[in-house]
């Protein structure tokens, strides 16, 4: 039986509709947001407050949404110890990633983290040595050295590739975000988790909703204050070199 012209038109319309749905599902958008410190740019105290270290990420709530995975940098993820500093200070990695901790100083370090996130203690190791940690689950890990109190870093391990680190103006720029429903999370260095939890919210990304607005911070707490890995204050005159084996 030969289909009528009316039937053919219905099939064509249905095919066009399905194609449009498929195209919409493959769409993605650049999503923006901004974090605003207590003193806006141009105010008298802006040079004191500045833009804090901050990360914003989206966890998909829509089943089956296709998101391109994060491509690790060539050589993997590294937190270098040099000049009694970690570099970079902030590192965002996919959950399950291995992070290398090379010691490029001419003395010992003892990298550890006892906060929420990945807990570990690498012990003392000398110049030129490298140790590694697998950040097996989502979380924020505050990294310190048990010898040098001034050394600190933050590793954030995420199960979503949809994240952005704030730029120098406090702007977030997330690329290739498919339309759908997400849970938005925010981390700001030094802010207590209870305050950060206030910013966890449901957002819907669509062609008409790609700007998540401005997040106004009430205060800037600054870097996390910490003791050594034994829960004790640091020595005022830490020993940075240790004798080698007899």
PEGI-V872870 format. One record per residue. RES is the residue in one letter. PHI is phi as a letter, one per 30 degrees, with the letter a starting at -180 (999 if undefined). OMEGA is omega in whole degrees, -180 to 180 (999 if undefined). BURIAL is 1 if it has 9 or more other C-alpha atoms within 8 Angstrom, else 0. Layout:
RES;PHI;OMEGA;BURIAL
RES;PHI;OMEGA;BURIAL
//
This chain:
X;999;-178;0
X;d;180;0
X;d;179;0
X;d;179;0
X;d;-180;0
X;d;179;0
X;d;179;0
X;d;179;1
X;d;178;0
X;d;178;0
X;d;-180;0
X;d;180;0
X;d;179;0
X;d;179;0
X;d;179;0
X;d;179;0
X;d;180;0
X;d;179;0
X;d;179;0
X;d;178;0
X;d;179;0
X;d;179;0
X;d;179;0
X;d;-180;0
X;d;-179;0
X;d;178;0
X;d;171;0
X;b;-173;1
X;b;168;1
X;d;-177;1
X;c;-178;1
X;b;174;1
X;a;-179;1
X;a;174;1
X;c;-176;1
X;c;177;1
X;d;-176;1
X;e;-179;1
X;c;-175;1
X;d;179;0
X;e;-180;0
X;j;179;0
X;d;-175;0
X;d;-175;0
X;c;-178;0
X;d;-178;1
X;d;178;0
X;d;-176;0
X;d;-179;1
X;i;176;0
X;c;-178;1
X;d;170;1
X;d;-175;1
X;a;178;1
X;b;175;1
X;b;177;1
X;b;-179;1
X;c;176;1
X;c;-176;1
X;d;174;1
X;c;-180;0
X;d;-178;0
X;d;173;0
X;i;-179;0
X;d;-176;0
X;c;-178;0
X;b;179;0
X;d;-179;0
X;d;176;0
X;d;177;0
X;c;-179;0
X;d;177;0
X;d;177;0
X;d;-177;0
X;j;177;0
X;i;-177;1
X;c;-175;1
X;b;167;0
X;c;-177;1
X;d;173;1
X;c;-179;1
X;a;-179;1
X;h;-179;0
X;h;177;1
X;b;168;1
X;c;177;1
X;b;1;1
X;d;177;0
X;d;-179;1
X;b;-180;1
X;b;177;1
X;c;-176;0
X;b;172;1
X;d;176;1
X;e;-176;1
X;j;-178;1
X;d;173;1
X;c;177;1
X;c;179;1
X;c;180;1
X;b;179;1
X;d;177;1
X;c;180;1
X;c;175;1
X;c;180;1
X;d;179;0
X;a;-175;1
X;d;168;1
X;b;176;1
X;b;-176;1
X;d;179;1
X;a;173;1
X;b;180;1
X;c;-179;1
X;c;175;0
X;e;-174;1
X;j;180;1
X;c;179;1
X;d;179;1
X;a;176;0
X;b;-176;0
X;d;180;1
X;i;179;0
X;d;168;0
X;b;-166;1
X;d;179;1
X;e;178;1
X;i;-180;1
X;c;178;1
X;b;172;0
X;b;-174;0
X;b;177;0
X;b;173;1
X;c;178;0
X;c;-165;1
X;d;-178;0
X;b;178;1
X;d;176;1
X;l;178;1
X;c;-179;1
X;c;176;1
X;c;-171;1
X;c;179;1
X;b;171;1
X;c;-177;1
X;d;-180;1
X;c;-173;1
X;c;-174;1
X;d;-177;1
X;d;-178;0
X;d;178;1
X;a;176;1
X;a;-180;1
X;b;173;1
X;c;177;1
X;c;179;1
X;c;-173;1
X;b;176;1
X;c;178;1
X;b;176;1
X;d;-177;1
X;d;-179;1
X;b;176;1
X;a;172;1
X;c;-178;1
X;d;175;1
X;d;-175;0
X;d;177;0
X;c;-179;0
X;i;-178;1
X;d;173;1
X;c;-180;1
X;b;179;1
X;c;-175;1
X;c;174;1
X;h;178;0
X;c;178;1
X;d;176;1
X;d;179;1
X;k;-178;1
X;c;-177;1
X;b;170;1
X;c;-177;1
X;c;178;1
X;b;-180;1
X;b;170;1
X;b;176;1
X;b;-175;1
X;e;177;1
X;i;-178;1
X;d;178;1
X;d;-178;0
X;e;-180;0
X;e;178;0
X;d;180;0
X;d;-180;1
X;d;179;0
X;d;-176;0
X;c;175;1
X;d;-176;1
X;a;177;0
X;d;176;0
X;b;178;1
X;b;180;1
X;c;-179;1
X;a;179;0
X;e;-178;0
X;c;-179;0
X;b;-179;0
X;b;176;1
X;c;-176;0
X;d;173;1
X;i;-178;0
X;c;178;0
X;c;-177;0
X;d;178;0
X;d;179;1
X;d;-177;0
X;a;174;0
X;b;-176;1
X;d;-179;0
X;i;-179;0
X;e;-180;0
X;d;175;0
X;d;-173;0
X;b;172;0
X;c;179;1
X;d;-173;1
X;d;178;1
X;c;-179;0
X;i;-178;0
X;c;175;0
X;d;178;0
X;d;172;1
X;d;179;0
X;d;180;0
X;b;-174;0
X;d;175;0
X;d;-177;0
X;c;178;0
X;b;-178;0
X;b;179;0
X;d;177;0
X;d;-179;0
X;d;-180;0
X;d;999;0
//
